[in-house]
Structures are given as C-alpha cells and as structure tokens.
Amino acid sequence: PHLDLETATLALRLDPLPAVMVEPALALLREAAGELEEEGFDAPRIWCEFPACEMSGEIADAVRAHGFRVAICDVAPQPDAIGLMLAAAPDYVRLDGDWFRSVSRMPEALTLLARLTTLLHAQGVEVMADGIE
C-alpha cells in the first residue's frame, strides 16, 4: 500500500548460477512477479540483472521469455566482459561503482567511459552506476 506503482521499477539480481538452475530461478521470479502484477505492477518495469558471463546471451533469452527486462551488472573494462555484455543485448548496464568512481577522477579514462556510454545509448541501452542511481 505504500509503493508508488506508477513510477517504481524492481531490479532482481541473478547471481551466477549453474545452467540447470537458471530456468527454475526465473520461474520463481515469474511467480513473485505475478503477485506484483495482481497489485498493478507492470512486468516491463521488472528487470533481472546478472554479471556478464559465458552464458549471458542464453540467460538474457530466458529472462526475456519470462517477460522481464535484462540488465548486466558489475560492468568494468575487462576485455572479455564487454563482448559477453553485448551478447546479452541488455536493456540496462550497471557500472561497477568503485570502478566508476576511479574513472571519474581520470580525464583520459572519463573520455573512454563517455564513448562507451554513447555506444550503449545508441543501441538503446540505459547506463547506470552503482551508488549513483
């Protein structure tokens, strides 16, 4: 009764799981989301976040199949992580907060971050930083 359901979003974090656990975890989240939907919470405002991993694309497909939006969390500039993140075609990217704070103090690195953010925005991806939301 105290939630503003008109503007609220709900982020659900999926920590790294074995492949066989992804679908059961999402089924439980879908069940919980069903309860929220009965209270007027719209499913597209519910998103699942997970770290970029070898299964990013498959996990993202499963998340979307359950009606949730996709977010990749803990993003920092690791060569493998960028490709894995893009494979998921996320709706949101959440930058690692410690990394973001470090970069924000270095003009050269901040220029690279701005380019990455511009690239992601051009693909329709929203960019957030931990602790800055």
Disulfide bonds with the S-S distance in Angstrom:
none
